[in-house]
Amino acid sequence: MQVGLKFKGKKIVVEASRVGFFGRIRGLMFREGRGCPALLFEFNRNVNYAIHSCFVKFPFIAVWLDGDNKIVEIKEIYPWKFSIKPKKSFKKLLEVPINEKYHLIVKVLVGVQKHL
């Protein structure tokens, strides 16, 4: 599925896999960073859940969104962080791996990509 975002006056389209219940549990854990897809988590209501990056072998960008795909917060997440929580509630979470596939999107969201 395609997720359209606006950030600093630029339109960004991210190709992401929508995750179901078991996908929410696994997320990016135990995957290889090189070919890993972006993941979209959708919730029925506004939530303020914390995420973690235990067992995630590579850095990724977390983009928290409201119901209209407006960006609530963006954070660069590194492996083995135990609790990452946005300041505001959100309805969607987009996890974008920092890899070759998404390098242009990462560059727009967080600047020069130093991880490749």
NORGI-V790242 format. One record per backbone hydrogen bond with DSSP energy under -1.0 kcal/mol. NH is the residue of the N-H (numbers start at 1). CO is the residue of the C=O. Records with the same first field share a line. If there is no record, write none. Layout:
NH->CO / CO
This chain:
3->14
5->12
7->10
10->7
12->5
14->3
16->1
17->38
19->40
24->20
25->21
26->22
27->23
29->26
30->55
31->28
39->95
40->17
41->93
43->91
47->90
51->84
53->81
56->53
60->77
61->96
62->75
63->94
64->73
65->92
66->70
69->66
72->64
73->64
75->62
77->60
80->53
84->51
90->47
91->65
92->65
93->41
94->63
95->39
96->61
98->59
99->97
103->100
106->102
107->103
108->104
109->105
110->106
111->107
